[in-house]
Amino acid sequence: MLTLAKKAPSRDVLGKSLRLLAYGMTAICTWAVVILFRRWPYGWATWIPVVCFGGAAIFFVCVPWLATGIRRYIKRQKVEPSIRLRVLAFVSQSVGVLSLGYGTGLWGIAVFSITVLALGHLYSYRHRVKPKRWVRIVVFVLFHLTFGWAYLGICGAWPYPQAQLAMLAMAVVSWELFKRLNLYSAMGMGLINLYVACTLSRDLVFGGFLLAYFGVLLAFLWRADSEDGRRSNPIVVKSRLASENVSRITPGNFWLPGSRIASYALRFTLVLVLAGVIVFLFYPRFAGVPISPLLTLHVPMQGQPPSEIVNPAVPVVQIEGWSDESSDYYYGFDSQLDLGYRGGLNDTLMMYVRSSVWSYWRSHAFDHYDGRRWAQSSKELAPVEPASPYYFRFIYPFPQGDYFVQTYYIAQPMPNLVYVGGKPTDMRFPANSVSMDSTGGIRAPQPLQPDMAYVVWSIRQDFDPEELRGAGSEYPSDVIDTYLQLPDTVTERTRALARDLTRYAPTPYDKAVALRDHLRETYSYNQFPPPQARGTDAVDQFLFVDREGVCEHYASAMVVLLRSLGVPARLAAGYGSGDYNAVTGFYEVRANDAHAWVEVYFPEHGWVPFDPTPGWMRDPYSGPMRRWLFSGAAERVGLGGFASSASQIGAAGAALLGALSGPLTAIGAVVGALGAVVALGWGGWALWHWWRARRAPRLRGLHAHPNRRRVFAAYRRAQRRLRSRRALTQTVQEHAAAYPEMAEIAAAVDVAAYRPEPPDEGMVEAVQAWLRGLRR
């Protein structure tokens, strides 16, 4: 007689446990030694031993154990026969691909990926039981080639290589979706595509793709749970509600349609969506370096930048004279700035800028004034040699300062001017060469095109007024020769006004502030000031005749007034910061954000920006780092302390609400959209369940035999005619015991439900004859 001995513990498990303990104790002892040696575990170097030994423990113990468990789970998985689950998985993946197509404009690759995806799902369904070996080898090779394709894209500055990898890899893997676990993985890959699209999204359209994906995900989870329940329960002779494991929909249980697991999944997903929105809005965020270079959808620019600024809008725009229309072209983005031109700018979206710092986006500056026009006195450009392909460094060595990163996405055709914020140190730009002009402006070989993107690293500019007051007036000779130039057209009354306004300003900084404030407070802003009279100085006409103008008139006046006092200054051009979208995290820069301001030279500090134009009250320094959604909201409130009266408290509260109105509106829009989608989805789901509860169940497999179905149909009709509905908790025989008139058909129902052989024709005829007898 054989006796079963108690199974001894596995040596493999014992060995893994001992290794885990050894690694853990080694990490603890190492950490203790470091603590004793340094007396306190501060500094990042303290954690190196812990990370090393902890990582070794995870790699050598936990990872093999987890891999073994995953392999065993996969072996237990059966092939997935549900075509509906496969269709839902395909739709969710297609949503991810479409979101990437919209965010990158790579519609060719998106359509190709969806086509391969559809063919892969079709192949996986038809060959789910016995896949072809040669196809699996081809899929294995192609999957690794997609990573090679992405590597070539990164090296060759192809458009959005990370997005191409996400789409193509998912399409290739779709030929290996045979089991339920594979479909879950497919849903996860669709989510990865959405994540990549999220990093590239620049508007709220991405929210629609996100909602569509989660809607399909809910349908997938509900369908998967429903089919699992149907497979595990062979009893089909019950009402439609019972067969779907759904209670009758009433106001009391309307919140939980579907099975318990599906309901939990639904609630968990909704909470996850809401939590994701809240985390997205409130979590600290930084405008860091993109994972891979976001360059351009076009071939990288070749050649050397020309000495003249190339603007695609110049041939069709009036450069001199009067225009009472608005366009998306700012005449300051040219080799010359004509102060005699009159015209407005529309609100065309020109570019998106992702930056953790508020700033003006500078393009270039002008140093020579002839009484009517601004130009650059030197046409020479200094080439900037790339440190690596498409990577340029402007300052050697790296200066000390607070760095921030800007990512620019071009939306409209623009000049070959490169816009930057702060003091640029490095740049990743899609060109084989760039150059820098004499005023620090960066030039590209060709005009910037839509869908182009580039990244700039800059030092945040923040100037202390006291330090600027002590900077002195010892200017280099080249600065004096270039930036104190004035034409003979400058009138004596202009020079006298400068002296009169600064008679109480002892330093160049105080002079600049006095002139800036005077221009802001005295002159009116008008996009269409009177025409420039011939033979007159533009600054003189602005200051003493028109007394109104646009930003370049204010900036020109301040530069001329400063130069007349011996303070070097120049006129800078570019864009204002634009409107910050708190939801997308982008500054949306429009044509009417084009702007001109003043840069004043201070020894040992360089060029310091000032803005004399009314309505642009912040000097164009770089703002503080934006850490989270509401960064800067309190700054706009302007509370210097606690209010001491009810009126002050009310005013402070109103200011705070005004400052938060933009972010709160964005949050309300997102939450309202989510609520509307959830309400519509839940209402449609409940209505669908109500409709299906009134229909006969669709039988599958053995129960779909015609004779079985005829017996079940007769049983349901008998319940309606006798008004004796079977309760959800009753069996057929229990129901017949409670209603004896149903006893004659109960036996036939049991035969149709449980016996392997279907009822014969005689039994079916007897049941139908009995049913006809009930009519009499």
C-alpha atoms as one frame of an Amber mdcrd trajectory, in Angstrom:
protein
   0.000   0.000   0.000   1.364   3.344  -1.058   1.355   6.233   1.347   1.579
   9.826   0.240   4.461  11.601   1.932   4.170  15.255   2.779   5.583  17.339
  -0.040   8.896  18.883   0.898   9.438  22.574   0.301  10.902  23.377  -3.083
  14.641  23.956  -2.988  14.188  26.599  -5.634  11.787  28.557  -3.445  14.089
  28.140  -0.441  17.082  29.357  -2.439  15.213  32.422  -3.704  14.108  33.254
  -0.176  17.664  33.017   1.135  18.936  35.204  -1.696  16.242  37.787  -0.987
  17.193  37.871   2.705  20.882  38.145   1.819  20.352  41.056  -0.516  18.062
  42.829   1.936  20.442  42.421   4.897  23.383  43.579   2.764  21.498  46.720
   1.774  20.587  47.457   5.397  24.126  46.909   6.635  25.588  49.082   3.873
  23.173  51.855   4.691  24.061  51.588   8.396  27.782  51.894   7.622  27.164
  54.983   5.494  25.082  56.538   8.263  27.781  55.924  10.850  30.472  57.247
   8.554  28.630  60.422   7.561  26.693  60.781  10.823  23.475  61.542   8.924
  22.148  60.147   5.624  21.860  63.366   3.639  22.882  63.738   0.025  22.007
  61.659  -2.997  25.210  59.579  -2.723  23.908  58.000   0.504  21.247  56.098
  -1.364  23.487  54.600  -4.050  24.220  51.363  -2.099  20.568  50.955  -1.180
  19.467  51.382  -4.773  22.120  49.004  -6.066  21.399  46.186  -3.620  17.658
  46.730  -3.749  17.748  46.646  -7.532  19.794  43.452  -7.460  17.272  41.844
  -5.124  14.389  42.755  -7.404  16.205  41.632 -10.530  17.552  38.300  -9.301
  14.618  37.256  -7.123  11.390  39.038  -7.883  11.688  39.305 -11.655  12.276
  35.565 -12.305   9.471  34.695  -9.891   7.127  37.135 -11.616   8.120  35.879
 -15.064   7.399  32.301 -14.009   3.990  33.274 -12.728   3.166  35.132 -15.937
   4.202  32.142 -18.058   2.014  29.815 -16.027  -0.921  32.196 -16.278  -0.528
  32.478 -20.042  -0.455  28.697 -20.419  -3.747  28.450 -18.533  -5.363  31.014
 -20.803  -7.622  29.732 -23.541  -8.010  31.220 -26.977 -10.484  34.083 -27.132
 -13.463  33.240 -29.383 -15.371  36.508 -28.844 -15.413  38.630 -31.954 -17.103
  41.466 -30.063 -14.215  41.824 -27.633 -11.821  41.834 -30.547 -13.789  44.575
 -32.302 -13.780  46.688 -29.136 -10.020  46.200 -28.751  -9.509  47.238 -32.373
 -11.642  50.356 -31.900  -9.713  51.385 -28.772  -6.399  50.973 -30.572  -7.703
  52.937 -33.547  -8.663  55.779 -31.214  -5.065  55.915 -29.992  -3.726  55.961
 -33.556  -6.172  58.684 -34.614  -5.191  60.815 -31.630  -1.558  60.555 -32.707
  -2.493  61.317 -36.299  -4.281  64.449 -35.185  -1.492  65.567 -32.872   1.349
  65.009 -35.331  -0.243  65.271 -38.762   1.276  61.898 -39.724  -1.949  60.744
 -41.365  -0.150  58.521 -43.864   1.454  56.426 -41.125  -1.785  56.521 -39.118
  -3.866  55.122 -41.999  -1.199  52.508 -42.720  -1.112  51.480 -39.051  -4.905
  51.151 -38.828  -4.921  49.024 -42.005  -2.233  46.688 -40.649  -4.066  46.689
 -37.320  -7.317  45.550 -38.946  -5.574  42.810 -40.908  -3.781  41.675 -37.778
  -7.005  41.385 -35.776  -8.625  39.455 -38.634  -5.690  37.044 -38.842  -5.548
  36.590 -35.057  -9.241  35.698 -34.942  -9.142  33.225 -37.814  -5.937  31.499
 -36.650  -6.434  31.803 -32.916  -6.417  28.046 -32.374  -3.414  27.183 -34.508
  -1.329  30.221 -35.540   1.148  29.826 -38.348   4.723  29.582 -37.235   6.194
  31.562 -40.135   3.848  34.466 -39.396   5.025  34.570 -35.792   8.647  34.735
 -36.974   7.849  37.575 -39.364   6.010  39.460 -36.606   8.993  38.984 -34.277
  11.371  40.421 -36.871   9.086  43.329 -37.806   8.525  44.268 -34.173  12.255
  44.734 -33.658  12.558  46.588 -36.963  10.092  49.196 -35.673  12.617  50.107
 -32.974  15.297  50.369 -35.632  12.982  52.647 -37.583  12.530  54.856 -34.500
  16.302  54.955 -33.961  16.842  56.099 -37.536  14.135  58.704 -37.019  15.886
  60.124 -33.960  19.263  60.214 -35.717  17.830  61.597 -38.948  15.476  64.158
 -37.355  12.406  62.462 -38.820   9.007  63.747 -37.700   7.945  62.504 -34.264
   9.835  59.176 -34.133   8.260  58.248 -30.786   4.772  58.583 -32.296   5.747
  56.486 -35.312   7.128  53.776 -33.006   3.932  53.713 -30.933   1.680  53.320
 -33.983   3.794  50.840 -35.962   4.690  48.599 -32.998   1.044  48.302 -31.976
   0.043  47.463 -35.553   2.670  44.704 -35.789   1.772  43.159 -32.424  -1.903
  42.920 -33.482  -0.987  39.750 -35.417  -0.354  37.978 -32.089  -3.656  38.628
 -30.295  -4.957  35.110 -29.681  -5.990  35.081 -26.012  -7.915  37.300 -23.626
  -4.697  38.482 -21.998  -3.437  39.556 -25.428  -6.538  41.707 -25.891  -5.947
  43.364 -22.526  -2.386  44.075 -23.664  -3.769  45.561 -26.872  -5.941  47.916
 -24.835  -2.841  48.894 -22.869  -0.909  49.643 -26.059  -3.784  51.831 -27.189
  -3.434  53.707 -23.908   0.301  54.128 -24.574  -0.549  55.726 -27.917  -2.896
  58.076 -26.088  -0.116  58.954 -23.652   2.237  59.833 -26.506  -0.545  61.899
 -28.090  -1.053  63.656 -24.760   2.582  64.794 -24.752   2.034  66.262 -28.233
  -1.478  67.703 -27.799  -1.828  71.461 -27.973  -5.595  71.920 -27.630  -8.654
  70.374 -25.982  -9.424  68.043 -28.898  -7.310  65.403 -27.157  -9.980  65.283
 -24.439 -12.425  63.902 -27.016 -10.061  61.066 -27.899  -9.530  60.349 -24.209
 -13.272  60.156 -23.532 -13.786  57.931 -26.577 -11.071  55.559 -25.383 -12.513
  55.277 -21.881 -15.976  54.714 -23.342 -14.677  51.789 -25.401 -12.734  50.537
 -22.367 -15.921  50.448 -20.284 -17.719  48.550 -23.038 -14.819  46.083 -23.248
 -14.796  45.441 -19.488 -18.570  45.007 -19.356 -18.590  42.657 -22.343 -15.704
  40.598 -20.971 -17.424  40.201 -17.605 -20.740  39.385 -19.268 -19.229  36.650
 -21.426 -17.313  35.186 -18.501 -20.536  35.009 -16.503 -22.414  33.353 -19.343
 -19.704  30.743 -19.831 -19.567  29.833 -16.156 -23.359  29.464 -15.830 -24.954
  26.926 -18.193 -28.500  27.588 -16.951 -30.245  29.605 -19.645 -33.877  28.880
 -18.855 -34.523  32.076 -16.990 -35.610  35.542 -17.806 -33.400  37.803 -19.803
 -32.510  39.823 -16.751 -31.373  36.742 -14.890 -29.368  35.453 -17.836 -27.448
  38.707 -17.883 -27.125  38.670 -14.060 -28.953  42.007 -13.948 -31.599  42.935
 -11.420 -34.716  44.643 -12.650 -33.967  48.332 -13.137 -35.684  50.397 -10.516
 -34.943  53.793  -9.020 -33.335  52.032  -6.086 -30.776  50.070  -8.055 -30.460
  52.219 -11.174 -26.900  53.138 -10.168 -25.684  49.571 -10.634 -26.750  48.127
 -13.982 -24.873  45.020 -14.974 -23.114  42.429 -12.928 -21.331  43.212  -9.684
 -17.875  42.977 -11.220 -18.861  45.165 -14.154 -20.331  47.711 -11.767 -17.144
  47.787  -9.709 -15.106  48.153 -12.884 -17.366  50.959 -14.058 -17.149  52.869
 -10.802 -13.409  52.334 -10.580 -12.929  53.626 -14.125 -15.035  56.720 -13.498
 -13.106  57.477 -10.330  -9.888  56.921 -12.255 -10.958  59.369 -14.961 -11.940
  62.055 -12.455  -8.782  61.469 -10.430  -6.708  61.715 -13.593  -8.282  65.070
 -14.451  -7.662  66.381 -10.937  -4.068  65.143 -10.896  -3.463  66.658 -14.335
  -4.764  70.034 -13.183  -3.113  70.221  -9.768   0.076  68.165 -10.015   3.325
  70.182 -10.304   4.485  70.309 -13.893   7.669  71.431 -15.571   8.360  72.288
 -19.182  11.260  69.896 -19.510  13.184  68.477 -22.405  11.075  66.252 -24.714
  11.862  62.540 -24.639  12.842  62.658 -28.300  13.454  65.614 -30.592  10.178
  67.103 -31.770  11.402  68.562 -34.994   9.390  68.998 -38.146   7.134  67.267
 -40.627   9.286  68.682 -43.413  12.810  67.917 -44.568  15.313  69.649 -42.258
  16.501  72.981 -43.633  19.680  73.033 -45.683  22.058  75.856 -46.576  23.184
  79.017 -44.813  20.866  81.727 -43.470  20.701  84.784 -45.777  21.742  88.251
 -44.625  18.234  89.595 -45.264  15.196  88.397 -43.328  12.984  86.167 -45.495
   9.269  86.607 -44.806   6.746  84.730 -46.989   4.101  87.423 -46.406   6.144
  90.403 -47.659   5.148  90.270 -51.366   1.432  90.507 -50.585   1.522  93.070
 -47.753   1.644  96.825 -48.017   4.876  97.956 -46.346   4.365 101.714 -46.442
   1.249 103.812 -46.199  -2.221 103.262 -44.806  -4.204 100.068 -44.319  -7.359
  99.869 -42.223  -7.470  96.082 -42.488  -6.051  93.383 -40.239  -3.629  90.666
 -41.280  -1.458  88.040 -39.652   1.733  89.747 -40.824   3.665  92.074 -38.532
   5.835  94.417 -40.586   8.456  94.411 -37.815   9.447  90.872 -38.841  11.523
  92.153 -41.737  14.915  93.642 -42.481  13.388  97.075 -41.878  10.620  98.417
 -39.660   8.761 101.284 -41.328   7.074 103.586 -38.796   5.004 105.124 -41.597
   2.958 101.952 -42.089  -0.506 101.799 -40.536  -2.334  98.515 -40.128  -3.830
  96.080 -37.649  -3.261  92.462 -36.746  -5.890  89.736 -36.463  -6.099  86.905
 -33.945  -4.714  84.143 -36.179  -2.972  81.509 -34.060   0.701  81.637 -35.033
   2.395  79.200 -32.651   2.142  77.292 -29.383   4.844  77.603 -26.748   5.277
  75.212 -23.833   7.347  76.867 -21.147   7.484  76.830 -17.362   8.430  80.537
 -17.403   6.447  83.552 -18.589   8.417  85.523 -21.147   8.360  87.560 -24.324
   9.433  85.502 -27.346  12.171  87.605 -28.948  13.213  87.354 -32.606  15.714
  90.160 -33.277  16.418  93.869 -32.729  17.110  97.052 -34.727  19.958  99.484
 -34.006  19.855 102.103 -36.799  17.187 104.825 -37.007  16.875 107.255 -39.936
  13.891 109.272 -38.756  11.304 107.007 -40.359  12.631 103.451 -40.461  14.544
 101.062 -38.248  17.161  98.699 -39.679  20.226  96.717 -38.676  23.441  98.565
 -39.384  25.404  95.363 -39.884  24.271  92.679 -42.321  26.949  90.217 -41.252
  25.865  86.992 -39.580  27.936  84.794 -37.304  27.439  81.106 -38.125  26.725
  78.838 -35.167  28.391  75.475 -35.611  26.228  72.547 -34.477  27.540  70.619
 -31.489  25.757  67.567 -32.920  23.219  67.132 -35.729  20.502  69.751 -35.304
  21.829  70.763 -31.870  23.347  74.222 -31.404  25.120  75.784 -28.411  25.412
  79.563 -28.128  27.366  80.087 -24.892  30.643  78.433 -23.829  31.005  77.509
 -21.022  27.599  77.208 -19.458  26.803  80.301 -17.387  25.301  80.107 -13.945
  21.569  80.732 -13.708  18.070  79.349 -13.454  17.463  77.353 -16.629  14.129
  76.732 -18.306  13.096  74.971 -21.511  10.723  76.183 -24.209   9.176  74.049
 -26.949   7.801  75.949 -29.945   5.158  74.515 -32.308   4.675  76.619 -35.441
   1.086  76.895 -36.704   1.400  79.391 -39.614   4.082  80.263 -42.177   6.524
  82.637 -40.457   9.828  84.412 -41.304  13.215  82.749 -40.925  13.484  84.261
 -37.442  13.909  81.917 -34.475  11.890  83.004 -31.447  13.397  82.500 -27.990
  12.625  83.440 -24.403  15.171  84.547 -21.829  18.858  84.257 -22.656  19.289
  81.249 -24.993  22.154  78.857 -24.322  21.255  75.774 -26.397  18.786  74.912
 -29.112  17.590  71.841 -30.979  16.452  73.057 -34.379  15.703  71.227 -37.685
  18.450  72.782 -39.790  22.022  71.940 -40.661  23.084  75.479 -39.727  21.811
  78.637 -38.037  23.388  82.064 -37.641  23.247  84.945 -35.182  22.979  88.594
 -36.179  24.673  91.554 -34.502  21.716  92.090 -32.125  21.574  88.503 -30.834
  18.746  87.392 -33.127  18.886  83.824 -34.456  18.289  83.204 -38.169  17.239
  80.011 -39.926  18.112  79.159 -43.549  14.436  79.223 -44.609  11.080  80.517
 -43.339   9.426  78.512 -40.573   6.642  76.235 -41.792   3.477  74.920 -40.091
   3.870  71.767 -37.958   7.509  72.561 -37.334   8.805  72.309 -33.761  12.023
  73.213 -31.980  13.371  73.353 -28.425  15.355  76.142 -26.733  17.219  76.103
 -23.397  17.481  79.540 -21.761  18.545  81.271 -18.575  15.741  83.049 -16.809
  16.323  86.817 -16.752  15.618  88.666 -13.528  17.267  92.042 -12.906  17.565
  93.711  -9.503  16.797  97.464  -9.751  19.418  98.305  -7.129  22.119  96.471
  -9.041  21.109  98.232 -12.263  21.243 101.619 -10.501  24.821 100.860  -9.487
  25.904  99.630 -12.913  27.330 103.021 -13.901  27.757 104.463 -17.392  31.143
 103.134 -18.527  30.060 101.709 -21.893  32.284  99.804 -24.337  33.314 101.734
 -27.417  31.477  99.439 -29.837  28.266  99.919 -27.862  28.683 103.697 -27.967
  29.396 103.706 -31.709  26.345 101.619 -32.585  23.674 102.287 -30.009  23.928
 106.047 -29.541  23.323 106.791 -33.244  20.677 109.426 -34.009  19.768 111.069
 -37.340  19.632 114.779 -38.003  15.817 114.537 -38.151  15.585 114.274 -34.360
  14.222 117.659 -33.259  15.457 119.864 -30.467  12.094 119.664 -28.680  12.527
 115.878 -28.545  15.917 116.265 -26.865  14.522 118.912 -24.518  11.651 116.610
 -23.504  14.157 113.897 -22.613  16.156 116.280 -20.442  13.033 117.644 -18.762
  11.581 114.201 -17.928  14.847 112.925 -16.418  16.084 115.988 -14.522  15.469
 114.165 -11.208  16.796 110.772 -12.444  20.453 110.400 -11.356  21.228 107.002
 -12.990  20.608 105.510 -16.436  18.193 103.055 -14.846  16.151 105.864 -13.261
  16.141 107.682 -16.588  14.817 104.594 -18.371  12.065 104.106 -15.762  11.032
 107.785 -15.917  10.757 107.766 -19.707   8.930 104.432 -19.724   6.339 105.592
 -17.187   5.812 108.901 -18.990   5.093 107.171 -22.286   2.724 104.703 -20.643
   0.730 107.367 -18.838   0.643 110.181 -21.400  -0.025 108.723 -24.849  -2.980
 106.746 -26.188  -2.725 103.408 -27.948  -4.313 103.345 -31.429  -3.766 100.720
 -34.100  -4.593 103.261 -36.817  -2.941 106.602 -35.885  -2.924 109.486 -38.394
  -0.751 109.026 -41.491   2.928 109.888 -41.246   3.576 113.304 -42.770   6.399
 113.455 -45.338   9.608 115.164 -44.322   8.939 114.760 -40.599  10.581 112.693
 -37.902   8.346 109.782 -36.836   9.209 110.126 -33.138   8.627 113.893 -33.173
   5.201 113.460 -34.796   4.251 110.769 -32.260   5.368 112.805 -29.223   4.039
 116.241 -30.161   1.490 115.926 -32.998  -0.425 112.640 -32.995   0.162 111.723
 -29.330  -1.089 108.224 -30.144   0.305 105.172 -31.871   1.212 101.491 -31.619
   3.951  99.592 -29.815   6.738 100.428 -32.269   6.010 104.167 -31.846   6.300
 103.904 -28.058   9.474 101.826 -28.302  11.018 104.146 -30.934  10.292 107.196
 -28.800  11.894 105.655 -25.704  15.019 104.586 -27.650  15.464 108.026 -29.221
  14.930 109.817 -25.889  17.463 107.546 -24.139  20.052 107.919 -26.884  19.699
 111.693 -26.747  20.710 111.392 -23.074  23.733 109.217 -23.859  22.141 105.914
 -22.750  22.629 103.052 -25.268  19.310 101.488 -26.333  17.762  99.560 -29.228
  14.352  98.433 -30.443  13.550  94.711 -30.059  10.804  92.775 -31.846   9.025
  89.481 -31.285   5.846  88.259 -29.659   4.309  88.801 -26.278   3.794  85.738
 -24.148   0.293  85.042 -25.523  -2.636  83.578 -23.604  -1.766  80.749 -21.223
  -4.103  77.761 -21.507  -4.184  76.240 -18.029  -5.591  72.931 -19.316  -3.156
  72.232 -22.164  -0.182  73.981 -20.544   0.623  75.983 -23.707   0.971  79.681
 -24.368  -1.218  80.331 -27.416   0.526  83.063 -29.386  -1.580  84.928 -31.977
  -0.780  87.464 -34.684  -1.954  90.392 -32.556   0.582  89.360 -29.877   3.369
  90.638 -32.162   5.158  93.366 -30.266   8.082  95.783 -30.086   9.854  96.896
 -26.908  13.104  98.505 -25.749  16.432  97.017 -24.645  18.788  99.242 -22.605
  22.469  98.413 -22.111  23.912  98.267 -18.568  27.600  97.504 -17.934  28.201
  93.994 -16.525  24.508  93.169 -17.012  24.076  93.427 -20.753  20.791  94.274
 -22.437  17.832  94.789 -20.091  14.318  94.935 -21.598  11.759  97.669 -20.871
   8.242  97.984 -22.276   6.769 101.513 -22.586   3.544 100.489 -24.353   0.359
 100.907 -22.267  -1.534  97.670 -21.736   1.750  95.737 -21.589   2.421  96.616
 -17.987   4.912  93.861 -17.185   8.496  94.468 -18.222   9.591  91.651 -20.502
  11.826  89.927 -17.989  11.459  86.191 -17.583   8.791  85.456 -14.989   8.965
  82.981 -12.090   8.967  79.238 -12.711   5.442  77.889 -13.170   5.122  74.872
 -10.887   1.424  73.979 -11.134  -1.872  75.002 -12.673  -2.585  78.099 -10.568
   0.985  79.411 -10.486   0.861  83.136 -10.975  -2.815  83.456 -10.043  -1.997
  84.953  -6.648   0.513  87.292  -8.279  -2.226  88.815 -10.414  -4.294  89.438
  -7.268  -1.766  91.800  -5.726  -2.531  91.212  -2.033   0.170  92.751   0.109
  -1.182  91.594   3.459  -4.334  90.903   5.411  -7.225  93.247   4.781  -8.231
  95.288   7.789 -11.824  96.031   6.842 -14.817  94.290   5.301 -14.529  96.337
   2.119 -10.867  95.430   1.694 -11.639  91.770   2.286 -14.433  91.931  -0.297
 -12.169  93.604  -2.820  -9.468  90.994  -2.221 -11.984  88.191  -2.671 -13.247
  89.678  -5.907  -9.684  90.026  -7.165  -8.920  86.430  -6.248 -12.002  85.146
  -8.041 -11.094  87.203 -11.058  -7.601  85.769 -11.084  -8.929  82.217 -10.796
 -11.748  82.687 -13.296  -9.713  81.380 -16.214  -8.515  78.128 -14.569 -11.902
  77.563 -12.910 -13.648  77.988 -16.255 -11.322  75.424 -17.803 -11.938  72.982
 -14.944 -15.685  73.530 -15.189 -15.612  72.843 -18.919 -13.693  69.584 -18.473
 -15.835  68.369 -15.556 -19.029  69.382 -17.351 -18.000  67.498 -20.483 -17.153
  64.409 -18.447 -20.472  64.641 -16.595 -22.411  64.954 -19.839 -20.672  61.957
 -21.391 -21.175  59.843 -18.269 -24.859  60.822 -18.011 -25.540  60.039 -21.666
 -23.649  56.765 -21.469 -25.417  55.632 -18.327 -28.810  56.617 -19.628 -28.228
  54.753 -22.874 -26.949  51.724 -20.979 -30.013  51.629 -18.729 -32.343  52.030
 -21.711 -30.569  49.223 -23.549 -30.918  46.910 -20.526 -34.598  47.759 -20.228
 -35.135  46.964 -23.897 -33.217  43.685 -23.703 -35.129  42.674 -20.560 -38.361
  42.690 -22.600 -36.914  40.513 -25.355 -36.362  36.825 -25.442 -32.817  35.644
 -24.688 -30.597  34.780 -27.621 -29.527  31.199 -27.082 -26.155  29.893 -28.206
 -24.473  26.531 -28.455 -26.559  23.460 -27.576 -29.433  25.602 -26.377 -29.807
  27.105 -29.836 -31.382  23.883 -31.173 -34.804  24.654 -32.764 -36.709  22.156
 -30.571 -35.176  23.533 -27.376 -36.016  27.063 -28.431 -39.629  26.123 -29.195
 -40.061  24.625 -25.721 -38.506  27.697 -24.058 -40.738  30.002 -26.116 -43.829
  28.042 -25.103 -42.769  28.250 -21.438 -42.435  32.038 -21.610 -45.816  32.438
 -23.328 -47.420  30.209 -20.717 -46.073  32.429 -17.933 -47.559  35.500 -19.584
 -50.975  33.910 -20.181 -51.246  32.489 -16.690 -49.744  35.686 -15.187 -47.377
  33.586 -13.118 -43.880  34.905 -13.662 -41.067  32.754 -12.344 -39.021  34.567
  -9.725 -35.322  35.035 -10.311 -34.504  32.842  -7.320 -36.805  29.947  -8.362
 -36.018  26.887 -10.397 -38.516  25.615 -12.946 -39.729  22.880 -10.615 -40.065
  25.274  -7.657 -42.138  27.542  -9.841 -44.342  24.604 -10.894 -44.832  23.642
  -7.235 -46.091  27.156  -6.502 -48.301  27.212  -9.654 -49.616  23.659 -10.330
 -50.989  24.644 -13.745 -47.358  24.915 -14.935 -46.485  21.359 -13.882 -47.294
  19.823 -17.304 -44.681  21.915 -19.105 -42.014  21.934 -16.352 -40.745  18.459
 -17.239 -40.353  19.359 -20.908 -38.457  22.523 -19.929 -36.023  20.506 -17.795
 -35.425  18.137 -20.701 -34.760  21.024 -23.083 -32.447  22.740 -20.613 -30.338
  19.933 -19.170 -30.385  16.797 -21.333 -27.674  16.456 -23.977 -30.276  15.301
 -26.525 -32.828  17.909 -27.593 -36.586  17.172 -27.163 -38.049  15.095 -29.958
 -40.841  16.269 -32.208 -43.455  14.437 -30.191 -42.589  16.277 -26.988 -42.583
  19.591 -28.807 -46.001  18.892 -30.340 -47.386  17.914 -26.916 -46.099  21.150
 -25.375 -47.598  23.269 -28.136 -50.937  21.404 -27.905 -50.983  22.078 -24.168
 -50.283  25.740 -24.850 -53.143  25.927 -27.363 -55.411  24.474 -24.727 -54.658
  27.416 -22.460 -56.250  29.780 -24.992 -59.641  28.199 -24.474
